[in-house]
Amino acid sequence: MVAVKKLEGFRQGEKQFRAELCTIGNIQHVNLIRLLGFCSEKSRRLLVYEYMPNGSLDKHLFGCNQHVLCWNARYQIALGIARGLHYLHENCRDCIIHCDIKPENILLDDSFVPRVADFGLAKLMGRDISRVLTTARGTVGYIAPEWIAGTAVTAKADVFSYGMMLLEIVLGRRNAEQREEDDAVDIFPLVAARRLVGGGEQMVDTRLDGDANMAEVERACRVACWCIQDDENARPAMATVVQVLEGLVEIGVPPFPRSLQLLADQSNYLQFYSDLSPSK
């Protein structure tokens, strides 16, 4: 069984088609979706991928699925994604920046092994180039501050997105949710960053009823909060993230990210991003 992705729109479809072929079409890794084939005929653009029976990660974290992902599965998923990104950033001929890391773009096989998918926004960066200029077209809530501000990006933009997603994996909630009772917006990365001092048991998904390795929970939250630092140079490389999650390297408590405080101070979460958009 295979999965077929149809790209809509002539110009945008062609752009995504070429991006996917130039990136995932040339590489293979256990934590990256495998492109099996493609079709390009007139305006029709089709991509054929291996089928992932357990769908995307967001369905298991935020959906109505009665089955709650156990902690071990979450941790192994987070580690697998980190390994896939490390491969993209450091082990390919060119550095590949995914540019849209989020739970919807992480697919799970029948054993819940993660595959990074959807390379339609991906950018190739030669090893002799330090950064690449590209329009901010990722997903609100996962876009690095420097990208929003219009600065040319590096692989550290993916690191920021990974950090936001890692907190969602730990908490089992979107990185921003609006409360129905008072229309306030809860910024969960902000909550996690503040709770780091208090201990990991306060940060894990309540649906797990405390059934989690608290050393791993705190390790994951520390990694995530380092990944979402405002200064891209303060964020770890994905190679370091992998080593920390594997327990090979210790990591200290990160400083409080200033951008999270800015988010908390905004009356509307989305307005923060539109205010900083380079188009304004």
N, C-alpha and C positions, 0 to 999 in steps of 0.2 A: 504494500500500500504506500502511496506517495501523497504529498500535499502540493497542490498547484496554486501559485500566486499569480493573479492577473493584475497587471499594472494599468491603471486608468489614466486617461489624458495623454495626448501625444507628446507634448514637450516634457511635462513632469514625469510621465511614465518612462520616457526614453532616458531621462536623467537618472532615475532610480534604477532602471534596468542596467545601465552601464556601471553605476556605482556598485551594484551587487555582483556583477560579473567580474569587475576589476578587483574586488576584495575577496569575498567568500568563495568565488569561483576558482581561485588559485591556491587555496589552503585547506588543510584538513587537521582537525583537532577534536578530541572527544567532547569538548565543551563548546564547540561551535557547530551551528547547523550545517549540514552537508548539502551542497547544491548538486543535484543529480543530473540536471539538464535544463534546457531552455528552448524557447521558440520565439523567433523574431520574423514576423511576416506582415508586411505593410504596416498598419498601425497597431497590430496585435503584439503584445509583449507578455510572455508567460515564463515563469520560473518554476522549476520542479524540484522540490525538496524532499528529504526523508520525512516520513510522517511521525509526529510526536503524539502518541495516544493520550497522554495526560494533559495536553493543552498548555496554556500559558500560566506562569506563576501567579499572576494577579487573581485568577479564578480561585486558587487555593488559599491565598492570603486574605482576600477581601470579599469573595463570593459567598453565596448562600450554601455552599457545599457543607454538609454536616460533618464530613471528615476533616478534622483539624490536623494540619501538618505537625508531626511531632518535632521536638527540638532537634534531634539528631538529623532528621531529614532536612530541616531548615539550614542547619550549620553546614552540612555537606553540599547543599545547593549553593550557599554563599561562597564556599571554598571553590566549588567547580566553576562558578562564574568568574571568580578572581583569577583562576588559572587560565580560563579562556581569554580574558582581557590581557593578562600578562603575555600570552602568546601573540596576540594581535599587536601589542605595543613594542615587544622586544625581540620576538623570534621569527618574524616574517622579513622578507627582503626589504620592504618599506614598512614604516610604522603605520598601522591602520588605526585611525581614531573612529570609533563607532558613531559617536555623536548623538545617540538616542537610547542610552541604557535606562531601562525601566522594567518593572515586572511584566508588562504586556509583551515585551520583546525577549523574554526568557521562556523557552519551551522546555517541556519535561518529557523524557521518554518513559517507557513502561516501568523502569526502575527508579524514576524520579531523578535521573541524572540530567543536569541542566544543559541546555544548548543556547548560547547567545545567538539571536536571530535578528532579521530585518536590518539589512545593511544599506538600505536605500539612502540614508544620509551620510554614510561613511566617507571618510576622506583619507587619501593616501598621503603620507608625508615622508619624503626621502630622508635617509639617515644623515644627510649633510644639511638638512633644513631643521631649524629649531622650533618653528611654529607655522601654522597655516591660517590664512584669513578666510573665514567662511561666515555666511549669514547665520544668525542664531535661529535655528529652526527645529530645535529639539522640543522637549515637552516641559511645560511649566511645572515647577516643583523639582526638576532634576537638572536644570541648566545652570552651569557654573557662573558665578558673578562676573568674571572677566569676559565671558562670552556675551552675556546680556549687555555689558557696557561697550561692546563692539571691538574688543581687543582680539587680535589673532590668537588662536588657541593652540594648546599642546595636548598631549595625551592626558594631562592632568584634568582636562574637562571631563573625560570619562571617569576618572577617579572620583571627582565630585559627585557625579550621577550615581556611581556605585555606592558611595557612602550614604546618600539619601535612600537608596533602595535597600541597603543593608539594615538601616534602622527600621524600615517597613517590615523586613523579614523578621526581625527580632520582636517588634511590637505587634505585628499582625494588623496594622492600620495604615491608612494613607498618611503621607507626610503632612497633609493639612486636611482637616475636616471641620465643617461648620456645625456648631451646636444648634439644634432646633429651638431650644428653650430661650436663647438670648441672642442668636445670630452671631455670637462670637466665633472666632476661628482658632482652633487648637493647632499649634505648630508642633508636631510630635518630635521632630529633631531637636527643637528647643527644650522640650520636656526631658528628652533623653540626655541632652548635654547637661542639664541642671541636676539630673538624678545620678550622674556618674559618681558624684561625691558620696551619695547615699548608699550605693551598693547595687549589684546587678538584679537582685530579686525584685526591685521596684520597676524594672524596665521591661521584663519579658511579657509576652502576650498572656493576658489573664486566662484565656481559654485553655492554656496548658496546665492550669492549676498548680503551678510551681514545679511541674515535672520537667526540669531542664538542668543542664550542667551550668551552674552559676559562674564558674570560672570562664567557660566559653561565652556565656552571655556578656559578661563584663568585657572580655577580650574583644568580642564583636562590636560592642558599643564604643569602646575606645578607638578601634580601627575606624569605625564609621565617622566618629567626630573628628579624627585627624583628617579623614578624606574630605570633609566638607569645610575645611579651613578656608577663610577668605583669600589668603595668600596662596596661590598655586604652588609656590616653592616650599610651603610648609606641608603640603600633602605628600603622603608616601607614594612611591612608585608601586605598581601592582605587584611587582616581584616581592617587595617588602610586605605588602598586604598578605600575600600567599604564605610567606614565612611566619608571620605573626599568627595567622589563623591555624597554621599547622603546629603551632606551639614551639617553633624553633627560635623565635626572637621575641623578647619582651618589649612592650611599648608602654610609655607613661601616660598619665592623664593629660589630655590635650587642653590647650587654652580654649576659652569660650569663643565660638565664632561670632564676630560682630554682625554678620549679615542675618543671623538668626534673631538677634535682638531687634534688628530693623524690621524683620518680618513680624515679630510679636507686637511691635509698636504700631503697625499699620492696621487700620480699621478693616481693610479688605486685602486679603492675601494676594489676589491677582493684580491689584493695583500696584503693588510693589514691583512686579515684573514689567508692567506696561510703563511705569514711570522711568525705569532704567533702560527701556528699549532704545536701541540706536536709531530707530526710525523716527523718534520724536525729537 
